[in-house]
Each structure stands twice: as C-alpha cells, then as structure tokens.
Amino acid sequence: MGDEEGFTIECSNCNKPLSEVWSLPPKDGSNPNKIVTIVAKCPWCEDKSWAKKTTGRFAFGDTPHAKIQGVDSTLDQDGNELLTLKTGKGGG
C-alpha cells in the first residue's frame, strides 16, 4: 500500500502487521499539513512499531494479526501529535 493511499504499520521486532492506516480526503477546517506520528504496540512480542510520521486525515483498521483496542494521544518532542495504538491478538 503506497503512502498516497495509506500504509501498514508493522512491529519493529517480529514484523507482524499491527494496523492499516488509510488516507482520508481533507475536511473543511482541517489542516492537511498537520504532522502526526503513529506508533503501535505489538500484542505478540510486547515490542512496538517504528514511529511513522504522516500528514492529513486518516483512519485505522485491523489486520489479520492484530485488532485495535484503543488509541492514546500525546505530544512528541517536536510538539506534534503522537498517537499510540494499543492492539490485541486477532483482527479483521
């Protein structure tokens, strides 16, 4: 999946796909240049994905190996939004 459509977040240790991320069209009033960093926790090996920076609007989806159970939002060291996906075994 290319970045213009979306991408898959994989564990940095065991390489299991943890989440699909799909690009969405801009929404009135949204900032298409807003930088967001996404990290997913791996339910299989207890590690996490590499941090992936993206811009614009997007949606998350399950994979055959992992289902999203929650999302925490904080700020990274640059003041950009950092989303941490909590995942469980299984998926859609």
C-alpha positions in Angstrom: 0.0 0.0 0.0 1.5 3.3 -1.0 1.7 6.4 1.2 -0.7 8.3 -1.0 -3.5 5.8 -0.2 -2.3 4.6 3.2 0.2 2.2 4.7 0.6 -0.7 7.1 2.3 -0.3 10.5 4.4 -3.4 11.4 6.2 -4.4 14.6 9.8 -3.4 14.6 10.8 -6.7 16.2 8.6 -9.5 14.8 7.3 -7.7 11.7 3.7 -8.6 12.2 1.3 -6.1 10.6 -0.4 -4.2 13.5 -2.6 -1.7 11.8 -3.7 -0.5 8.4 -3.7 3.4 8.0 -5.9 4.8 5.3 -5.7 8.4 4.0 -9.0 10.3 4.0 -10.0 13.4 2.0 -9.5 16.8 3.6 -12.3 18.0 5.7 -13.4 21.7 5.9 -11.4 23.4 8.7 -8.9 20.6 9.0 -5.1 21.2 8.5 -3.9 18.9 5.6 -0.3 19.7 6.7 -0.7 18.7 10.3 2.1 16.2 11.2 1.1 13.2 13.3 3.4 10.4 14.5 1.9 6.9 14.9 3.3 4.0 16.9 1.6 0.7 17.6 2.2 -1.7 20.5 2.6 -5.3 19.5 0.5 -7.9 21.4 2.6 -10.8 20.0 6.1 -9.9 21.2 5.4 -6.9 23.5 7.6 -4.6 21.4 6.3 -1.7 19.2 6.4 -0.4 15.6 8.8 2.1 14.3 7.4 5.6 14.6 5.7 6.6 11.3 5.1 10.3 10.5 2.1 11.2 8.3 0.0 14.3 7.5 -3.6 15.0 6.9 -6.6 12.9 7.9 -6.6 9.1 8.2 -8.4 6.1 9.6 -7.1 3.0 11.3 -8.0 -0.6 10.5 -7.4 -4.1 11.9 -5.1 -6.6 10.3 -5.4 -10.5 10.3 -2.8 -10.4 13.2 -3.9 -7.5 15.3 -7.1 -5.6 16.3 -7.0 -2.0 17.5 -8.2 -1.8 21.1 -7.5 1.9 21.8 -5.6 5.0 20.9 -3.7 7.3 23.2 -2.9 10.8 22.1 0.1 12.9 23.5 2.6 15.3 22.1 6.0 14.3 20.8 9.3 16.1 21.4 8.6 18.4 18.5 5.1 19.4 19.7 3.3 17.3 17.1 0.6 14.8 17.9 1.8 11.3 18.8 -0.8 8.5 18.5 0.0 5.2 20.3 -2.2 2.3 19.1 -3.0 -0.4 21.6 -3.6 -3.7 19.8 -4.7 -7.1 20.7 -4.2 -10.5 19.1 -6.6 -11.4 16.2 -8.1 -9.0 13.8 -10.4 -8.4 11.0 
